Amino acid sequence: MQQIVVQFLVGGDPELEVAQISPWMDLRLPPKVFKLQLVAAQTHGRFFKTYLPVDALCFYDKAKYIYIGKDVRDVIWSLLTTMLTPLV
């Protein structure tokens, strides 16, 4: 989904790095100061992914929100494959 949003916002280049265009703000690394500078320097439309619950978000009239939900079976399968994959 993130790659689709990137293509809408900044063009049709499939080589674009989603992490450079939209840093994951919830992640502790790199430090927040670095991420905020990166976002402030952007001139195109912005998007952010988050795993925050809906009641922890600020809603703005000018912003558009896309909510993606997973089927419980997908969540369980992801957990199982993560646990069963040997560490490399």
C-alpha positions in Angstrom: 0.0 0.0 0.0 2.8 2.4 0.8 4.4 1.9 -2.6 1.0 2.7 -4.3 0.7 5.9 -2.3 4.3 6.9 -3.2 3.5 6.4 -6.9 0.5 8.7 -6.6 2.4 11.4 -4.8 5.7 11.6 -6.5 5.4 9.8 -9.8 5.8 6.5 -11.4 9.4 5.6 -10.6 9.3 2.0 -9.0 12.9 2.5 -7.7 11.8 5.1 -5.1 12.6 4.2 -1.5 9.5 4.4 0.6 11.5 4.8 3.8 13.3 7.9 2.4 10.0 9.5 1.3 8.0 8.5 4.3 10.0 7.7 7.4 8.2 5.5 10.0 7.7 8.0 12.8 6.8 5.4 15.4 10.2 3.6 15.0 12.9 4.8 17.4 15.7 4.7 14.9 16.9 6.9 13.3 16.4 9.6 16.0 13.2 11.7 15.8 15.3 14.9 15.1 16.7 13.4 11.9 13.2 12.2 10.7 11.6 15.6 11.4 14.4 17.4 9.4 13.8 14.9 6.5 10.1 15.6 6.5 10.4 19.4 6.8 12.7 19.4 3.7 10.1 17.6 1.5 8.2 19.6 -1.1 5.8 17.0 -2.3 2.7 15.6 -0.5 3.5 13.6 2.6 2.2 10.4 4.1 3.0 8.5 7.2 2.3 5.0 8.4 1.6 4.3 12.0 0.4 1.5 14.3 -1.1 3.9 16.8 -4.7 3.3 17.8 -7.2 5.6 16.2 -7.8 7.5 19.5 -4.1 8.4 19.7 -4.2 10.2 16.3 -4.9 13.9 15.6 -7.4 14.4 12.9 -7.3 17.3 10.5 -9.9 18.4 8.0 -7.3 19.0 5.2 -5.7 15.5 5.6 -6.8 12.3 4.0 -6.6 9.0 5.9 -6.3 5.5 4.6 -7.0 2.7 7.1 -5.7 -0.8 6.4 -6.8 -3.7 8.4 -5.6 -7.3 8.4 -7.6 -10.4 8.7 -6.9 -12.2 11.9 -5.7 -15.3 9.9 -3.1 -13.1 8.2 -1.8 -11.9 11.5 -1.5 -15.4 12.9 0.2 -16.7 9.7 2.7 -13.8 9.9 3.5 -14.6 13.5 3.9 -18.3 12.8 6.2 -17.8 9.9 8.3 -15.3 11.9 8.7 -17.7 14.8 9.4 -20.7 12.5 12.0 -18.9 10.3 15.5 -19.7 11.5 17.6 -16.7 12.3 20.3 -16.1 9.7 
